Amino acid sequence: MRRSAFPRLGLLLGLLFLWLPVLLLAGYAFSDARIPFQWGGFSWRWFVALAGNERMLAAAWLSLRVAAGAATLAVALGACIGWVLARQGPFRGRPLFGALAGAPLVLPDVVIGLSLLLFFVLLEGATGWPAERGATTILLAHATIGGAYAAVLVQARLATMERDLEEAARDLGAGPATSFATITLPLLAPSLVAGWLLAFTLSLDDVVVASFVSGPAGTTLPMVVFSMLRLGLTPEINALAVVILLVALATAGGALLLLRGVIGRR
Amino acid sequence: MSTPLLSLRGLLKRFGETVALDRLDLDVPSGEFLALLGGSGSGKSTLLRMVAGFEAPDAGQVLFDGRDLAGVPPHARPLNMMFQSYALFPHLTVSGNVAYGLRREGVPRAERDRRVAGALAMVGLEGFDRRLPHRLSGGQRQRVALARALVKRPRLLLLDEPLGALDAGLRERTGFELRALQRETGAAFIMVTHDQGEALALADRVAVLEQGRLVQLGPPRAVYERPATRFVASFLGGANVLEGQPDGAGGLDCPTLGGTLRPAGPLPPATTACALRPERIALRPGASGTNTAAGIIEEVAFRGDDSLLLVRMPGGAVLRVGHAEEDGAPPPRGSTVQLAWEAAAVVPLLG
């Protein structure tokens, strides 16, 4: 038993390092005090206050919609890019295409945000669209970044997936579309779900890019929280964090169950 | 003669600089078990993929029942293929895998279930229908792949190294089962293999490929005993290939051997090499004349049912000589031995 003490201690310290701040934050959400890091007895008051804070709720709702839309678009985009990179063999410009598709992974957010802002402004000047910057431009910006992540996941999955499987389906009488729907897509599903969740999370907590490409009409939750930081924090933020944490855990757990179901049922 | 089931006419395929298939012609009649034998890069897998429709020939035709299959996509071709990797769908159960092809045909459920059960029974996998492929052994996976292809009742089944991924012990048994299934279903089998033992043991005819060309085609025994070229002679059974010049009296004068090879029949005029199988050479003390030679044993390798001797000849050639166990222990390394063989064992090579 002595041998296993050290790894266990390491695991414990690691978990504490990751989760202690989060647990502290969650604990103070139930504090009655006005200052976020002072204990004033148990209370639900900040959850109640949160429920009445329309500005924050509107921002949260906007964030969720933008994140869901961006994640969906990112997965569609990423699946196409990943497919081309993994399956279309060598073609002219493939290395350049691969590098460009992966660029959002390594470019600083500031650069991405600024370049997209310039792009949207030029586009508006040339075509009149987008008429104003807000939810739509944030969604497009987040889809661009999320798409790069989804593309990497899809490409990696396809690279390890035997090409024989698609050929075997063709040989057994499935046309290209049927083969894709019955073989490729189910096998790709885990990476599509993972890509969606990743893009959703990236969108949900992005401040920098969103600040660049948003206008007066679009204020996402992280932007509101960030501005509150300057005005002075209240434990409302902690309460919000607890809600987000629960939603995130439920989403991840749900995705896990869903994937198990998909694999187990067949 | 009736139309062959499959007919390949002048198939040509290049991958960049390399020629994978070089104007290849081949006919396969209904119900035949044909082995395509060749080393890596011989074009045997390309040939199979071309028949299945995964590669298009640069020139030439693939005819099935006399109908040109050019432009017919893989899913519309009336034949099936068993992949070397088996290519079982990992997210489908055994019966889901086997039923996949029948679903695509729209076979009604009751008949589908019956045929799937029949195919699984045929390969001895009753009771495995609900398993996922990753919970099967290698041999079981191979059977699922076979059942999945045969359940469509194809008249032609293509098999890419069907025994290649199996353990040595399982290979022989599975080979016999493959043979029995082929007889039972009456389908023509075209099996790609690099294992000469497999090809000789299972096939009705063996087609030997070398660098995209068909160098010899015939029943296993004929191909083994009368190899046409140097490549076939050394690829099948490791025959000794001896170079020389016709001596004008029906024999081939071999300087490297230090003797003359004289075949039973007449020696074709332009012959420059003959094959001599190791097991046809005997140690015969005191032998002399044509079709004998003396050499020094360099190595002795015990192989169970016989021993392989490497004998260095005075002209520099090293002969592979089989020494049967019933003839007693072979002489030790370094001894000088007298070798002799029958005229019938000398096979003139054409290329």
Interface residues (C-beta under 8 A of the other chain):
Chain A: E162 D164 L165 E167 A168 A169 R170 D171 L172 G173 A174 G175 T178 S179 T182 I183 P186 L187 I263 R266
Chain B: A52 G53 F54 P73 P74 H75 A76 R77 N80 M81 F83 Q84 S85 A87 F89 P90 H91 L92 T93 G96 Y100 G101 R104 E105 R148 A149 K152
